[in-house]
Amino acid sequence: MVYLDFAASTPLLPSVETELFRSFQEDYSNPSSAHQYGRITAEKIEYAREVVANSIGAYKSEIIFTSGASESNNLAIKGYVLANKNKGKHIITSSIEHKCILAICNFLAKEHDYEITYIAPEANGIIKAQNVIDAMRQDTALVSIMHVNNELGSIQPIKEIGNACLERDIRLHVDAAQSYKKLPIDVDELNIDFLSLSAHKIYGPKGIGALYIRDLRETRIQPVIHGAGQEFGLRGGTLATPLILGFSAAIEDKTIENSFNQIQKINEFIRTETNNMKGLINSPEIDYIPHIINIRFPDFDANQFITNSQILCSQGSACSSLNIEPSYVLTSIGLNYIESMNSLRLSIGFDTDFVKVKVFFNELNKFLNRL
């Protein structure tokens, strides 16, 4: 088996596995307890909160731990707009956001009468900042644009969008699940007000993530999960100490950063081999992260290849891949039904090497020759 689905989820790094299982054995005390063990556990969580904050140029008082990016997205978008209806009932997002964002916007439109503007991408999968700016209105409360698209790897112009939002007093939410630790992120430089993060995209444990909220203590947010006042009253429930400390270990580990050049070389190799085999690249030629590349071949049944080969990859987002239908991301950039169904998303990890990629192309070549 060759695993090329790192954008869907990642294995644990050794450093993370060590910390995670140490914490499960030792950090069993409730961090909200007043006794000594509880205080020690709480101190470890505060250190982890600072690790998250430092990695994005924030204060630790602006970090909320959640179960992952989906919960962070819900808390940021629903939590902000429902608590600030006086700011307006118009939201701007894109048609190629993660399905979580689209589902939240659909909920707000149906149940709370919000008007949603969906910005279409260019053919390269990039959202033009000017199109977002042109859609801004007096009643625009929030803009939500992902940093990196999870199917194409395209990098969105967050800084330009953030500058425009700041000038117009509009809050900006960014889903950074695919860009975190792969691109530099400074929330002040990019003028981001809400940033969603997920641990299992960076070789950390599943079930833990974080949300950055600018000026958290002064920002009105309606909790999505009510509880006993944990996480500044915004996210109820006993904190999952081992998962939080595992997340922190993944952030401090430099494996992702150190493997960037190797991943870039592998991406270039995939592009060359795809072209040699008369395939096409759906991902952009510039402004992309090398960890994700989307390719297609004429007369190619991607679903049959995924089902019957030893290659572990996907046709699109893992949240949608069980549905045998064309990717809405690919149709949004202009691909027709057949072209979308002929496409594969390959996502590369730190232990992906040229041997594994060559196995992929050998399997692909055998499959294409059987057609």
C-alpha positions as CSV (number, residue, x, y, z in Angstrom):
1,M,0.0,0.0,0.0
2,V,1.1,3.5,-0.8
3,Y,-0.5,6.3,1.3
4,L,-1.1,9.5,-0.7
5,D,-4.0,10.9,1.3
6,F,-2.2,13.1,3.9
7,A,-4.6,16.0,3.3
8,A,-7.4,13.8,4.7
9,S,-5.5,12.7,7.8
10,T,-2.0,12.0,9.0
11,P,-0.3,9.4,11.2
12,L,1.1,10.4,14.6
13,L,4.7,11.7,14.7
14,P,6.8,9.7,17.1
15,S,7.2,12.8,19.3
16,V,3.4,13.2,19.4
17,E,2.8,9.5,20.1
18,T,5.2,9.6,23.1
19,E,3.6,12.7,24.6
20,L,0.1,11.5,23.9
21,F,0.5,8.2,25.7
22,R,2.6,9.7,28.5
23,S,-0.2,12.2,29.1
24,F,-2.9,9.5,29.0
25,Q,-1.1,7.7,31.8
26,E,-0.1,10.7,33.9
27,D,-2.4,13.7,33.2
28,Y,-5.7,12.2,34.2
29,S,-6.6,14.9,36.6
30,N,-9.4,17.4,35.6
31,P,-7.7,20.7,34.8
32,S,-10.6,22.5,36.4
33,S,-10.0,20.9,39.8
34,A,-8.6,23.2,42.5
35,H,-6.3,20.6,44.0
36,Q,-2.6,20.3,43.2
37,Y,-2.9,17.7,40.4
38,G,-5.6,19.8,38.7
39,R,-3.5,22.9,38.8
40,I,-0.5,21.1,37.4
41,T,-2.6,19.8,34.5
42,A,-4.0,23.3,34.0
43,E,-0.5,24.7,33.8
44,K,0.4,22.2,31.1
45,I,-2.7,23.2,29.1
46,E,-1.7,26.8,29.4
47,Y,1.7,26.0,28.0
48,A,0.1,24.3,25.1
49,R,-2.2,27.3,24.5
50,E,0.9,29.5,24.4
51,V,2.5,27.1,21.9
52,V,-0.5,27.5,19.6
53,A,-0.6,31.3,20.1
54,N,3.1,31.7,19.4
55,S,2.9,29.7,16.2
56,I,0.4,32.3,14.6
57,G,1.6,35.5,16.3
58,A,-1.3,35.7,18.8
59,Y,-1.8,35.9,22.5
60,K,-2.6,32.8,24.4
61,S,-5.7,34.5,25.8
62,E,-7.0,34.4,22.2
63,I,-6.9,30.6,21.8
64,I,-9.8,28.3,22.4
65,F,-9.3,24.5,22.2
66,T,-12.0,22.7,20.2
67,S,-12.5,19.2,18.8
68,G,-11.1,20.2,15.4
69,A,-11.5,22.6,12.5
70,S,-15.2,21.8,12.0
71,E,-16.1,22.8,15.5
72,S,-13.8,25.9,15.2
73,N,-15.5,26.9,12.0
74,N,-18.9,26.6,13.7
75,L,-17.9,28.6,16.8
76,A,-16.3,31.3,14.7
77,I,-19.0,31.8,12.1
78,K,-22.2,30.9,14.0
79,G,-20.8,32.2,17.3
80,Y,-19.9,35.6,15.9
81,V,-22.8,36.4,13.5
82,L,-25.5,35.2,15.8
83,A,-24.2,37.2,18.7
84,N,-23.7,40.3,16.5
85,K,-26.8,40.5,14.3
86,N,-26.7,44.3,14.5
87,K,-23.5,44.1,12.3
88,G,-25.6,42.9,9.4
89,K,-26.9,39.7,8.0
90,H,-24.7,39.3,4.9
91,I,-21.8,36.8,4.7
92,I,-19.2,36.4,1.9
93,T,-17.5,33.0,1.3
94,S,-16.4,31.0,-1.8
95,S,-18.0,28.2,-3.7
96,I,-14.9,26.0,-3.0
97,E,-14.8,26.2,0.7
98,H,-14.7,23.0,2.8
99,K,-18.2,21.4,3.0
100,C,-18.3,22.4,6.7
101,I,-18.3,26.1,5.8
102,L,-20.9,25.6,3.1
103,A,-23.1,23.7,5.5
104,I,-22.8,26.4,8.2
105,C,-23.7,29.1,5.6
106,N,-26.7,27.0,4.4
107,F,-27.9,26.7,8.0
108,L,-27.6,30.4,8.6
109,A,-29.5,31.2,5.3
110,K,-32.3,28.8,6.0
111,E,-32.8,29.2,9.7
112,H,-31.7,32.8,10.4
113,D,-32.3,34.6,7.0
114,Y,-28.7,35.4,6.3
115,E,-27.8,36.3,2.8
116,I,-24.7,34.4,1.5
117,T,-22.6,35.6,-1.4
118,Y,-20.5,32.7,-2.9
119,I,-17.4,33.9,-4.8
120,A,-16.5,31.6,-7.7
121,P,-12.8,30.8,-8.2
122,E,-10.7,31.4,-11.2
123,A,-9.9,28.4,-13.4
124,N,-6.7,27.9,-11.3
125,G,-8.7,27.5,-8.1
126,I,-7.7,30.9,-6.7
127,I,-10.3,33.4,-5.4
128,K,-9.6,36.9,-6.7
129,A,-9.4,39.3,-3.8
130,Q,-11.1,42.0,-5.9
131,N,-14.1,39.8,-6.4
132,V,-14.4,39.4,-2.6
133,I,-13.9,43.2,-2.2
134,D,-16.5,44.0,-4.8
135,A,-19.1,41.8,-2.9
136,M,-18.6,43.7,0.4
137,R,-21.6,45.8,1.5
138,Q,-22.6,47.9,4.4
139,D,-24.4,44.9,6.0
140,T,-21.5,42.4,5.5
141,A,-20.8,41.0,8.9
142,L,-18.2,38.3,8.0
143,V,-16.0,37.0,5.3
144,S,-14.9,33.4,5.4
145,I,-12.2,32.3,2.9
146,M,-9.9,29.2,3.4
147,H,-6.2,29.8,3.3
148,V,-5.4,26.7,1.1
149,N,-8.0,24.7,-0.8
150,N,-8.1,21.1,0.4
151,E,-8.5,19.6,-3.1
152,L,-6.3,21.8,-5.3
153,G,-3.7,23.1,-2.9
154,S,-4.3,26.7,-4.2
155,I,-3.2,29.5,-1.9
156,Q,-5.8,32.3,-1.4
157,P,-4.9,36.0,-1.2
158,I,-5.7,36.3,2.5
159,K,-3.6,39.3,3.2
160,E,-5.3,41.4,0.5
161,I,-8.7,40.3,1.7
162,G,-7.7,40.9,5.3
163,N,-6.6,44.4,4.5
164,A,-10.0,45.2,2.8
165,C,-11.9,43.7,5.8
166,L,-9.9,45.8,8.3
167,E,-10.6,49.0,6.3
168,R,-14.4,48.2,6.3
169,D,-14.7,46.9,9.8
170,I,-15.7,43.4,8.6
171,R,-14.5,40.3,10.5
172,L,-12.4,37.8,8.5
173,H,-12.5,34.1,9.3
174,V,-9.9,31.7,7.8
175,D,-9.9,27.9,7.8
176,A,-6.2,27.1,7.9
177,A,-6.5,23.3,8.3
178,Q,-4.5,22.7,5.2
179,S,-2.0,25.6,5.4
180,Y,-1.0,25.4,9.1
181,K,2.7,24.7,9.4
182,K,3.0,24.5,5.6
183,L,2.8,28.3,5.2
184,P,3.8,31.1,7.5
185,I,0.8,32.5,9.4
186,D,0.8,35.7,11.4
187,V,-2.7,36.8,12.2
188,D,-1.8,40.4,12.6
189,E,0.1,40.6,9.3
190,L,-2.8,38.9,7.5
191,N,-5.5,40.8,9.5
192,I,-7.3,37.6,10.4
193,D,-10.0,37.8,13.1
194,F,-10.8,34.1,13.4
195,L,-8.5,31.2,12.5
196,S,-9.4,27.5,12.6
197,L,-6.8,24.8,13.1
198,S,-6.8,21.0,13.3
199,A,-4.2,18.7,14.8
200,H,-4.8,15.6,12.7
201,K,-3.6,17.5,9.6
202,I,-0.2,18.1,11.1
203,Y,0.5,14.6,12.4
204,G,-1.3,15.2,15.7
205,P,-4.2,13.3,17.3
206,K,-7.7,13.4,15.9
207,G,-10.4,15.1,18.0
208,I,-8.5,18.2,18.9
209,G,-8.1,21.6,17.2
210,A,-8.1,25.3,18.1
211,L,-9.8,28.6,17.2
212,Y,-8.0,31.9,17.3
213,I,-10.3,34.8,18.2
214,R,-8.9,38.3,18.0
215,D,-9.5,40.3,21.2
216,L,-11.4,37.4,22.6
217,R,-12.4,39.1,25.8
218,E,-13.9,42.0,23.9
219,T,-15.6,40.1,21.1
220,R,-19.1,38.9,21.5
221,I,-19.4,35.2,20.7
222,Q,-22.3,32.9,21.2
223,P,-21.1,29.4,22.4
224,V,-22.0,26.4,20.3
225,I,-21.4,24.1,23.2
226,H,-22.6,25.4,26.5
227,G,-21.1,24.0,29.7
228,A,-19.6,24.9,33.0
229,G,-17.5,27.9,31.9
230,Q,-14.5,26.2,30.4
231,E,-12.5,28.0,27.6
232,F,-13.5,31.5,28.7
233,G,-17.2,30.3,28.7
234,L,-17.1,29.7,24.9
235,R,-16.7,25.9,24.8
236,G,-18.1,23.8,27.6
237,G,-16.7,20.4,28.6
238,T,-13.8,19.0,30.4
239,L,-10.6,19.7,28.5
240,A,-9.0,16.7,26.7
241,T,-5.6,17.1,28.2
242,P,-3.7,14.3,26.4
243,L,-5.1,15.5,23.0
244,I,-4.2,19.1,23.7
245,L,-0.6,18.2,24.7
246,G,-0.3,15.9,21.7
247,F,-1.4,18.8,19.5
248,S,1.2,21.0,21.2
249,A,3.9,18.4,20.5
250,A,2.9,18.3,16.8
251,I,3.3,22.0,16.6
252,E,6.7,22.1,18.2
253,D,8.0,19.2,16.1
254,K,9.7,20.6,12.9
255,T,9.2,17.5,10.7
256,I,6.7,19.3,8.4
257,E,8.9,22.3,8.0
258,N,12.1,20.2,7.4
259,S,10.4,18.1,4.7
260,F,9.1,21.0,2.6
261,N,11.9,20.9,0.0
262,Q,11.6,17.2,-0.5
263,I,7.8,17.5,-0.9
264,Q,8.3,20.3,-3.4
265,K,10.6,18.0,-5.5
266,I,8.1,15.2,-5.4
267,N,5.3,17.5,-6.5
268,E,7.4,18.6,-9.5
269,F,8.1,15.0,-10.3
270,I,4.4,14.2,-10.2
271,R,3.7,17.1,-12.5
272,T,6.3,15.9,-15.0
273,E,5.2,12.3,-15.0
274,T,1.6,13.3,-15.4
275,N,2.4,15.4,-18.4
276,N,4.5,12.5,-19.8
277,M,1.5,10.2,-19.5
278,K,-0.7,12.7,-21.3
279,G,-2.5,13.7,-18.1
280,L,-3.5,17.1,-17.0
281,I,-2.9,19.1,-13.8
282,N,-6.0,20.6,-12.1
283,S,-4.0,22.4,-9.5
284,P,-2.5,25.8,-10.2
285,E,1.0,26.3,-11.6
286,I,1.8,29.0,-9.1
287,D,0.5,29.9,-5.7
288,Y,0.0,26.4,-4.4
289,I,1.4,24.3,-1.5
290,P,3.3,21.3,-2.9
291,H,1.6,18.9,-0.4
292,I,-1.5,18.7,-2.6
293,I,-1.8,18.0,-6.3
294,N,-4.9,17.2,-8.3
295,I,-4.5,15.4,-11.6
296,R,-6.7,13.9,-14.3
297,F,-6.5,11.5,-17.3
298,P,-8.8,11.1,-20.3
299,D,-11.0,8.0,-20.2
300,F,-9.9,7.3,-16.6
301,D,-12.3,6.0,-13.9
302,A,-10.7,7.4,-10.8
303,N,-13.2,5.7,-8.5
304,Q,-12.4,2.3,-9.9
305,F,-8.7,3.0,-9.6
306,I,-9.0,4.0,-5.9
307,T,-11.2,1.0,-5.2
308,N,-9.1,-1.6,-6.9
309,S,-5.5,-0.5,-6.6
310,Q,-2.9,-0.5,-3.8
311,I,-2.8,3.3,-3.9
312,L,-4.5,5.1,-1.0
313,C,-5.6,8.5,-2.4
314,S,-8.9,10.2,-3.1
315,Q,-11.1,11.9,-5.7
316,G,-11.6,14.9,-3.5
317,S,-12.2,15.9,0.1
318,A,-12.4,12.9,2.5
319,C,-15.6,14.4,3.8
320,S,-17.2,13.8,0.4
321,S,-15.2,10.9,-1.1
322,L,-17.8,8.2,-0.2
323,N,-20.3,9.9,-2.5
324,I,-19.8,8.9,-6.1
325,E,-20.4,12.3,-7.6
326,P,-18.2,14.9,-9.1
327,S,-16.2,17.2,-6.8
328,Y,-18.0,20.6,-6.4
329,V,-14.5,22.1,-6.2
330,L,-13.5,20.8,-9.6
331,T,-16.8,21.7,-11.2
332,S,-16.4,25.2,-9.7
333,I,-13.2,25.7,-11.7
334,G,-14.9,24.7,-14.9
335,L,-14.4,21.0,-15.2
336,N,-17.3,19.0,-16.6
337,Y,-18.8,15.9,-15.0
338,I,-16.5,13.5,-16.9
339,E,-13.3,15.5,-16.3
340,S,-14.2,15.7,-12.6
341,M,-14.8,12.0,-12.3
342,N,-11.4,11.4,-14.1
343,S,-9.5,13.3,-11.4
344,L,-7.4,12.2,-8.5
345,R,-6.2,14.2,-5.5
346,L,-2.7,13.1,-4.3
347,S,-1.5,14.6,-1.0
348,I,2.1,14.1,0.0
349,G,3.5,13.6,3.5
350,F,6.9,13.8,5.2
351,D,7.7,10.1,4.5
352,T,6.6,10.1,0.9
353,D,9.6,9.3,-1.3
354,F,10.3,8.8,-5.0
355,V,10.0,5.1,-4.6
356,K,6.5,5.3,-3.4
357,V,5.5,7.8,-6.1
358,K,7.0,5.6,-8.8
359,V,4.9,2.7,-7.4
360,F,1.9,5.0,-7.9
361,F,2.7,5.7,-11.5
362,N,3.4,2.0,-12.2
363,E,0.0,1.1,-10.8
364,L,-1.6,4.0,-12.7
365,N,0.0,2.9,-16.0
366,K,-1.2,-0.7,-15.6
367,F,-4.7,0.5,-14.9
368,L,-4.7,2.9,-17.9
369,N,-3.3,0.2,-20.2
370,R,-6.2,-2.1,-19.2
371,L,-8.7,0.4,-20.5
